């Protein structure tokens, strides 16, 4: 065999589904491949045209585009494309475009068919699990309506913005803003690159309240390198950024150059006639009583959005946005009632809210991080009152109290930075059952209110300690592997036999929870501080897990979350408390097949974990 063919055989042997082929089959296959060079922008497969080749990416990357150039997937080295036309309709439903210079092996249809006939696993690979789960995720993404939340910001952006240089005096900047009747000024360089932003609030808090000389340059009080968005970003993205950070202005920048600005009033005017407006407006409520039922209203709004076709990510973002906004507002109201905090603190969300992955049935999981100069005998009463005010206020708003008492109002979860760091060290060093339960929740850690550096400091220290903790990794892998998907040996769906949930299966316990656990393990083992499950899996692709394995988990996660949201939206409409228990008989045949494929993807990764980590020896 030539050196070139040897290299091809070695490449195929390391990538699914060819890695399971016998050596003689791989050798024969390598002689039937041709190699094609694609420049960036080339389209080897066109939507609406015939494709008669399987494409295997040797190097580079190719995007799969649907109708209206919607990005459906990105295929990289070792992955394939174009196979859907080889087992059914020969006309491609997608465009394939090279996003970087690429080398691609091609296999003619006749050779592909013969290979699949000799090796049924090849046919199953391309026609069952990967294709079905990915199709489900894409259908859910494609089904989202073109509503006001998707309006591109270019349609809202104000281009007649007020700008100045950083050496303009504060007094001059204030006069310019007054003359123009605007509430913000963008600080730019001569090449129209954005340096910072100054708002009315900055003039009040950083100049008047601080007694600063207005002859100082405006560069002294600007917010440098502010968060920006692009003109093609949707209105929802701007809304989430502004609500999450408590800001009212977002500069719009394209290719490094300032295009304009979008304000909260621009977006809320757009959304005023849409029910999601309520979620964006939560931060304006002036009392704890006004927030009563607010989170419940937001979950009902999210449920209606799901029934209108919104994706799981959109619905989850809306629920999390509402929970975050209510918590922040309650913290502010608590300080107004109790007075300024005696020491710095951070109110943090953990669990699903920490990951920004709340569903319509999420309860509270939160905690307090206190500065190290905290003295329980002097300051304890204040923070006990504050955390009780916030947690009970969240319950009144509709975000139920945590059944396990993992909330800031529980003294156990109010600790100083040093105490939190030592607690994480103890969990990592001695991962007993209680420690593992806590680690699963508290490693998903996000500051909602107060001192960002306190919360981030604790989380960063925890992640650094956890990176090399192989014993903890093995325990977490064991927990992930034990979350058995409800499948029989012959791919039947296992339902509960009796009790309140008879004849149903738990989509969370046997599905999404295992994926969340695996994502957390991958992030912890790599030292990543990312808390979002989808991002954790993307970062792990090609490292802790194969790219194909990561993609299958992502698709399974999206599909299972979509089923959960649809199920919970129906329950809310019917006045039933939402849960994760779904009756398989309520699903169509294709949905049940996709559900089995999603569970199989999870089970396959659990088997891989059992090989990588000594889970049976724990």
Helices and strands as residue ranges (DSSP letters): H 3-13, G 18-20, H 23-31, E 34-38, E 53-59, E 61-65, G 67-69, E 71-76, E 80-81, G 83-86, E 95-98, E 102-108, H 109-118, H 120-127, H 129-142, G 148-150, G 153-155, E 163-164, H 170-180, E 184-188, E 194-199, H 200-202, I 203-208, G 218-220, E 223-224, E 228-229, H 235-245, E 249-254, E 257-263, H 264-271, H 277-280, G 282-284, G 289-291, H 294-307, H 312-338, E 345-350, H 351-354, E 366-370, H 376-397, G 411-413, E 414-416, H 417-429, H 433-442, E 445-450, H 452-467, H 470-482, E 505-506, I 508-512, H 513-526, H 533-540, H 547-573, E 581-582, G 584-586, H 589-612, G 615-617
